Structure formats: C-alpha cells, structure tokens
Amino acid sequence: MPYPKTLQDVVTNADQEIYWVEKSSCFVELNSASCEALGYAKSELLGQPLSKVCRSLSARSWGELLDKLRLRDGHHQIRASHCRKDGSEYLVELHLSLITVRSEDVICCVRTDSGVRKPVKQPQDEQYQKMQFLLEMVNGISWTYDLLDQHFLFVSQSAERILGYPPEVWTDMQSWVDMIIPEDRDYALGFCEERTAAGQDHTFEYRIKKSNGEIVWVLDLVTVVTDENNRPVKLTGIILDNSEQRKMLEEIKESERAAQLALERYRAVIETSRDGFWVTDRLGRILETNRAYSDISGYTPEELKQMSIGQLEAIESDDDVTAHIKKIVAEGNDLFETAHRRKDGSKWPVEASISYSEVE
C-alpha cells in the first residue's frame, strides 16, 4: 500500500515502536524501532500476520479487537506480549487507531508504555511534530492519564486548537474538571470515577468552556487500562468536539416539534370547520373525515373509515370514480359538483374541491 511521504517519515523515524497492519492483520509497514525490538528485518515481517510476533492473537481475538475498534470510534488500548525472533517475549501497551489511507482501512499500532510522558515540557523538535501528526490522525484530542500518580502522561497539541487549552495546562484531574461547566462537573467526574473503579470502558458527553468563553459539547471515549490484577492503572482516550452533532440533533427535534404543532393546528382547523372534509388513498378508500362530514352523512367516523368514496357517490359510477381519481392524481387537483348519499339513503349536493399529494 503506498503511503504519503509524511506518514512514511513518521513510521520510519519515530523512537517508539510503530507498525501498521491491514484488517486481515498482516503487516504493511514497520519502523526501525519495531524491527530492532523484535529482532526481525522489515522484509521478514511485511505481509506476515501480526500473530507471528503476538502469538496469543488468534483469528477470533483479532475479529473481536476489530469490533471494539469500530464500537469505540476507531480507538482502543491493549496490553500484549510480543515475541522476538530469538523466542524471548516482552510486554507492551499499544494504542490502536483504525484509519483510512488512500481509501483503505488500516490499523496503526503505537507502543505507548515506554514513550510519552507528562506533557509539561514537550520537545518541540521535528521528531515530536511527526509524532503529533500521527497521533492526531483523528480530529480530536488524544490523551493518557496515570491513575497511580494522578497526572496526565500525554495530551495532544490539538487540545489547544479545539478547546484553546495547550497540553501543559492539563496537569491533574482537577485541571480537566475546571474546564467543564459547573452544571456538568459532578456528573462527568462521578460517571468517569464510577466506571473507572469498575474497570469499564466508557463514553459520555458533557460541556466544556473553551478558553475564549465559548461553550461546546464534547464526546469523551475512555479506555481503562488494568494491570495483571485487573486494577485500573491508566486511562487513555480521545475527546471529540460534538457541538455540530448536538446542533443537528436539536434542529431535528425542533423540526419535529414544529411539524407536530402544524399537524395539531391543521386538525383543529379541520375539526372546527363547518365544511365536510375527508382524506382517501389512491383507491378511494376513506382514511380520515371530520365531524362536519360525519354529521351531514349520518355515518360515524368509524363507519366512514370502513368505506370508500364510491359508496358515498350518488351520481358517478364506480368506473367513473376510478377514472376521476386517476385524473386528480395526474393533474394534482380538481373542483367539481356532484352528490353524495347519506346513511338514510337521501342525497345532498356536494361541491368538491380535491387536492392530491403524496404522503409516505
């Protein structure tokens, strides 16, 4: 798979182990740090399945891992054992990202347990910028938090672009809480602490006040990393600006409310009208009538809904009614005079104003 030169530079030059695999789990790119750690030449691993160096990863567990990536918006953190060419093993923590390169889905695996640290003094050199580019492939804020030492190990530079807060101000849990609007703080902190204590990955929404005072909705996707005793030791995740999605949801709800209000007003007008009103389908079957038509015809609304307009028509034959309906459907409307038959058999003159519209 041909990669953009920038991505090739990131993979090749990073100090951390970074490799890319296809959805089939086969290697498509590795950096020199990965090859050195594993003891293989790149040519020995390209095209080989990930299980060659991660023997505990079966086809079934790989499929489950892909499912988790999809459920968590393309991000997941795992602990695994890597097997070197000489047969020795070592434990790693990997951050997996499902991304698209040249219309193909690939999984980028970055070893996180030996590289990134607290971002207070992040080096602003070329190497760091390349790592930033890699970690910010998604439009969000990547972060890692140490639960034992209670401080952020890493926050991506996109935090400043998205929220106005540079990585160096993300120090401890309180620094994050202070960014949340007061109304959402208890919920956000309580929810995160509860799910973390249970060792459960979690996703939640809350509002943050940006450095410029603007309030935005964010979606926080959190993965809980545990030790060998299943004790939570680290949190890792991504914060996404969810304001546009929230805005669209509110617009949809407002549109639905407006449509419901219009329908209620429409029904109120129809029900209070002195003129008879009815709705039929394209076969002439009555779907709805108002009280005025029911009173004039002598039929109850329930009885009318079991009838067709042809059963009420006193002048046109069934064939005439069918042809008339086809004409109205084709032309969109019609105004004509006819007569309808009441339940008691009597007739009364009707001036019919008919309009056709398609309703799903």
N, C-alpha and C positions, 0 to 999 in steps of 0.2 A: 504494500500500500504506500503510495507516495505521500509524504508528509510535508507541510510547509516548512521552509528552512528554519524559521524561528523555533518550531517545535522540535526539530532535529537537534538544534543547538541546546535546547533545554534538556532533552534526554541525554545527550552526549556529555555535557559539561557539568551537570549537577553533581555535588558531592554525595547526595543521598542516592539510595538505590531507587531507580525509576524504570519501570518497564510497561509496555503496552501489550495487551492481548486482545484477540478477536473474541466475539461472542461464543465462538467454538472453543475458547480457552487457549488457543495456540499463540505463541509469542510472535509479535510483528515488529517489535523494536525493544532494545535494551540499552542502557547507558553503561559506560565503563565501570562505574561503581558497582552495578549489579553483577557484571561479569566477574569482577575481581572478588566480590564477596562469595559468589557461588563457585568460582574456580573453573568456569567454562569460558571458551571463546564464544563470541557472539554467534558465529556461524554454526556452532553446535546446538544452540537453543532456538534460533529463528525457525519458525514453522513447527516446533515441538510443543506438545501440550504443557500447560502450567503444572500438571501433576508430575512432570519429570523432576521438578525441584520442590514440589509441595505434594508429597505422596499421600497425605491424608485427604486430598481434594478429589473426591470421586465425581463421576459424571452427574450423579444425583445431587451431591452437595453443591456443585457448580451451578446446576439449574436453580437450586434454592437461593443461591447467592445472587443470581441474575434477577430473580423475583424480588428480592429485598431491595436491590438497586432501583428497580422500577417503582416500587412502592414508596421509596424514600427520595424521590425526585433525583435519582441518579447518583446518590452518595451513600457510602457505607464504610464502617471501620471494622476491621477484623484483626484477630491475633492468629498467627500461623507459625508453623515450623518449616523452615527452609532447609533443604538437603543439599550439601555441597557435592561437587564431583567426587571428592575423596570419601564420601559417605558420612561425614560428620554433619551435625544439624545445629541450627541456631534459631532462637525465637525472634519474631519480628511483629511489629504492629504496622498494618497497611491501611492507608486511606484510598478507597476505590472510588473512581468517578466514571460514570457512563457518559461519554461524549460522542459527538458526531464529527468525523474528519472526512472531508470530501464525500459526503453522503453515506458514509459507512460508520456504523456504531462500533466503537472500541472502548475497552476498559483501561483506564490509566491507573496504575498501582504505584503509590508513593510510600516509601518507608518513612514513618513519622516518629518512631520511638527513639531515634538517635540524631535527629537533625534539628528541628525547630525548637526554639526556646522562647522565653518571655520576651515580648517584642519591644521592651523599653529602649533598647539600644540596637535596633535592627540595622545591619550594614546596608548602606545604600550603594553597593557596587553593582557592576554589570551582572555578576552571578546571581545576586539577590533579585534583580529585576527579572531575570529569566525565570526564576522560581516563582515570583509573583505572577508572571504571565501564565504559568502552568496551573497554579492553584486557583486562579481566578477565571478559569475557562467558563465557569457559570457566572451569571450576573447576580452575584450575591456576596455575602461576607463569610468567608471560611474562618473557623475559629477552633481552638483546642483549649480546654481548661483542666488544670490539675486539681483534683479534689483533695488530694493529700496535703499539698502545700497551699491550696486555696488561692491560686492566681492563674491568669491566662498565660498559657505557653505560647500561643500564636493567635494573631488576628490579622487578616489580610488587609492590604492597603485600600481595598475597595470600601472599607468601613468609612474612610474619610470622604470618598466620592459619593457614597449612597446616603450616609447619615451626617457627615460633617465632623465625625469624631475620629481622629487619627489613631492608629494602633497603640501608641504609647499611653493613651488615657484609659485604655482597657486594662486595668490592673487586677482588681479582685472582683468578687461577685457584686459588691456594693456599687462599683463603678458602672456595671451593667444595669443594676436596679435603678440607679439615679437617672438613667436615660429614659426609662419608662415613665409614662404619665402617671400621676398619683392614683388615678382611678383604677389602673390596671396592675399596679405593683404587687398587691397582696395575692391576686390571682396568679400572675405569671410566676412569681417566686415560689409560691406554695405548690403550684402544679408541677414545676420543674423539680423541686425538692422531693415531692411525694413519689414521682415516677422514677427519679434517680435512686432513691432509697430502695425501691423495689427492683432496681436493675432493669427497668423497662425503657426501651427507646420511645421517644415521644415527639409529637408535633403539636404546636399550639400557636395561637395568634394573640397579639397584643399591640398596643400603640406606643410608639417612641416619639419623643420630642426631639427633632433634629437640632443641630447647633444653631440654625438660623431661626428657630422657633416654630417651624412647620411641623405639624403632627402627621405621622404616617403609620399605616398598618403594616406590620411585618409578620411573616410566617417563619417560625423557628423550627428547624428539623434537627433533632438531637439524637445522637447515638451514645449509649452508655457503654464504656469500656470497663470490663471487670478483670480482676486478677484470677489466679488459679483457684482461689477460694470463693469465686463469684462475688467478691467485694468490689463495688464501684470505685474505680481509682481515677477515671478520667472521663471527661465529656468532650465530644467533638461534633461539629455540625456546621450548618450553614443558615444564615439569616437572609431571607428574601424580602424585598420590598413588595408588599401585597396590596398596595393602595389602589392600583388600577383594577385589579380583580374585585376588590371591595366596591369600588365605584361602579363597575359594571353590574355587580350583584344588586346594589341599591337602585340602579337605574331600571333593572329588570323588575324588581319589586314595585318600584314606583309606577312603572308601565302597567303592571298587573293590577295595582290599586286603581289607577285611572280607568282601565278597561272595565273593572268591576263596577266602579262608580257610574260610568257611562251606561252600562247594562242596566243598573238599578234605575237610573233616570229614565232610560228608554222604556223599561217595563212600567214605571209609574205613569208615564205619559199614555202608553197603550191602554193600561188598565182603567184609567180615568176618562178615556176618550168615549164620546157618545157614538162614534162610528164603529161598525163591526170590523174586526181585524183577524186575519188568520195567516198561518205560515204552512206551506206544504213542501214536500220534496218534489223531485222531478217527475215522479209518477202520480203526483196529485194527492198523495196521502197526507192527511192533516197532522201536523206536528204540534201546533200551538194555536190557541184562539184567545181572544179577550172576553171579558164578562159581557160587553155590549153585544157581541155576535151571539154568544150563548143565550142571552135573554131574548134576542129577536128570533132566533131559530127555534127556541124551545128545547134544544138539546143541552145537556150538561157538558162542561168542558171535557170530562172523562169520556162521554159518549162520542163527542166530536173527534177525539183523538183516535177512535177506532174506525173512523170513516174516511172516505176520500172526497174530493171536491165534486167528483162526478155524481155522487149520491145526493148532493145538495142542489146540483144544477137542474133547473126546471125547463130550460129551453134547448141547450146543446146536448147532443147525444154523447155517448162515451167516446166514440171516434172523434167527434168534434172537439171534445175536451182535450183529448190526447194531442190532436193537431194544434190546438190553441196553445197548449203548454210548450210544445216544440217551437212555435213561433215566438213566444215570450222569451224562451231561453236563447234563441238566436238573436233577437233584437234587443233584449235587455229589459223591455217594459211594454206595457200596453194599457190603454184606457178604453173601456167599452161598457155597454149596458147589457144586462141580462136579467134573469130572475132566479131566485133560489126557493127551495121548497122547505117549509117548516116541518117540525116533527108531527104536527097535526094534519099535514097534507096540504095546507094552504100555501099560496105563493106570495112572494113580495118582491117588488122591483129592486134591482141592485145596480148601482153604478160602481164598477170595479176598477180600481187603479192598482195595477200589478207591476212589481219590480222584481227582477231576478238578480241574485248574487250567489256566488259560490262560497260555501262555508265548509271548512274541513271538519 
